[in-house]
Amino acid sequence: MRGDAMRIVIAGASGFVGQMLVPELRARGADVMLLGRDPQVLQAQFPYCAVSDYANLSQALQGGDLLLNLAVVNSDAGASLSAYQAVNVEFATTLAQAAQDAGVRFINVSSTHALEAADRSAYAQSKRDGVAAVDALGGDIVHLYLPAIYGATFAGALRHLNRLPTPLARVAFGPISALKPTLSVTRLAEWLCHHARTTPRELVLSDGQGGNLTYRAVSRVMDLAAAVGGLILFALPMLILWALIRKEGDGPAIFAQPRVGRGGQVFTCYKFRTMAIGTKQAGTHEVSSAAVTPLGAKLRRYKLDELPQLWNVLCGDMSLIGPRPCLPAQEELLRLRDQAGVLDIRPGISGLAQVAGVDMSDPARLVAWDARYIALRGLILDIRLILQTALGAGLGDRVGK
């Protein structure tokens, strides 16, 4: 083993993820120490690794770089709430405290299910409680949220693919993974070996949908169908709104403004005008509410001012769902978005951040939500966000006071 090899201590390596992950870490030159309640069982599973029990946790952490917590009572265990709490909260806290005492970065692995506030299952609640309990300790911590993980074989919701011949399973995997995010164990190992020591306190890690042809094709078909259908269905209402805006005062009814799209390219974004002529070109949160016209206030309340952006969707400048496009002058937001890879995808009429009520007044927070969307995106999430937006979720682009 090289003297400069990363030393990763893993709790809970005997499960499906650990069995795939440990060989991947070893192949990348990592020095792996495994912790378990029964070291003999671990040694039989991983004869090429050093093992220890939890009674010797402090000694095992000496000289370590990371303590990776894979120990969990999973969502399909059907256990009691107290059983979930014992492992997902109390034991996680014990590990976090030991890592803090040893000066080792603690990687607290959780599932993306725990990010869903609407998920009130004992598993999801215990994971959220575990995050809060670990955070209360302070120290060098990363909460790592993972979707379904796969390697040479599949587990969890993907386990049925193991019944298929390998070539057929790989073909079927593309459409299935377009529905929800997934993560290859190879990508997880790469992140642990090269990025885990410098990543922010919270991260959602997935393969993303950039290379998924099924997701890209179906998403674009959805965009086109909604844009064409919407422009036809709302043609008369849009004409009436146009006339009402023109009647309210001087100036055009359609507001055209440069916005930054995919790849940093500037495009013209169209909206119904909701502000007085002469209002400064700035982020909406930087504009006084006094600039909003009486009719404009109503349009913004019900998000009717966004309807002309269906043309942007039809032209391919935008999608129904994605990060909201910003102005070229919003340099800090653009810099953060570029660093986080947010500019790699089309902006959207609505998105995860908007439904959650996060606007552009806090660039760092907005980019964190944009990055979360990119990691979590799939057809199911996109459809859900479309429905939530249609039902009035989110506050839209809020103006200043």
Secondary structure, 3 states (H helix, E strand, C coil): CCCCCCEEEEECCCCHHHHHHHHHHHHCCCEEEEEECCHHHHHHHCCCCEEEEHHHHHHHCCCCCEEEECCCCCCCCCCCHHHHHHHHHHHHHHHHHHHHHHCCEEEEEEEHHHHCCCCCCHHHHHHHHHHHHHHHHCCCEEEEEECEEECCCECHHHHHHHHCCHHHHHHHHHHHHHHCCEEEHHHHHHHHHHCCCCCCCEEECCCCCCCCHHHHHHHHHHHHHHHHHHHHHCHHHHHHHHHHHHHHCCCCCEEEEEEECHHHCEEEEEEECCECCCCCCCCHHHCEHHHECHHHHHHHHCCHHHCCHHHHHHHCCCEEECCCCCCCCCHHHHHHHHHHCHHHCCCEEECHHHHCCCCCCCHHHHHHHHHHHHHHCCHHHHHHHHHHHHCCCCCCCCCEC
